[in-house]
Amino acid sequence: MAQTDQPLLNKVALVTGAGRGIGKAIALAFAGAGAAVVC
């Protein structure tokens, strides 16, 4: 298996409270790691 800079590729992250603050930062971090984010 090849290493990737997106370790969460093909994964889904469910983040509650992602409209602002810490939730938003976490959602952006998950998206940056390759996850599909559901808010």
KAQUI-V878630 format. One record per helix or strand. SS is the DSSP state (H for helix, E for strand). FROM is the first residue (numbers start at 1). TO is the last residue. If there is no record, write none. Layout:
ss=SS from=FROM to=TO
ss=SS from=FROM to=TO
This chain:
ss=E from=12 to=14
ss=H from=21 to=32
ss=E from=36 to=38
